[in-house]
Amino acid sequence: MTQRLSSELLAEFLGTLVLILFGDGVVAMVVLFDKGGYTNITLAWGLAVTMGIYIAGKVTGAHLNPAVTLALAVFREFPWRKVLPYFLVQTAGAFVAAAIVYWNYRLQFLRVDPTLEKTAGVFTTFPAFPLELSAGLLDQMIGTGLLVLMIFAITDERNTPPGSNMTPLMVGLVVVVIGMAFGGMHGYAINPARDFGPRLFTVVAGFKNNGLTDGTMVFWVPIVGPLVGGVIGAATYDLTIRRMLPKA
């Protein structure tokens, strides 16, 4: 059992690592080198999720997101004893990925932002309206609710799941459309590990506008919003569509 859990944790770590490497990497390209724009970011984040799922999917189903892990514990009998370890390795994978992205682009960071005062957004998310955090909280709940709702629909064996190992691509496309439709208010983190792991890295690396130690305290929004929204999205699917479907 211990060996099995270790394998699962490694898969979640590596899957989240790959997700954030591609995701933070594309934001770095846009912000630091002016290569592309928001469309690049939304498409690349969707593909990043797809690649992460292909890494971990066979071992764990590729949660890669505490909001997904929590929803599965509440509605799919995922063992509660695994929830916190999954949370920790997902966050650690995101932290390490952010560190690698910074290591790779360090010279350009120092050229564009020598005092590290304005580029923490490469790694983590911030509200469009800092004095109205409730707007960002609602945004995160809606975005993550849609994400988990669609994950449950796509992966439900009672429904019409995609064939030929296309599930990772379908989930990636869900992330693309969420980014395009609900990315303005708080950067569509829709994943506490994706946001908090890199945010912790910005603190360690000395970024001054990090949302955690700069006095703004915005860090909790993309943690609480996704966790609550994910459960709401899962409940919406299970209490409506899944009840209508015949048992396999």
Summary of the structure (lengths in Angstrom):
residues: 248
radius of gyration: 17.5
end to end distance: 28.2
largest distance: 59.7
contacts: 891
relative contact order: 0.17
helix: 71%
strand: 0%
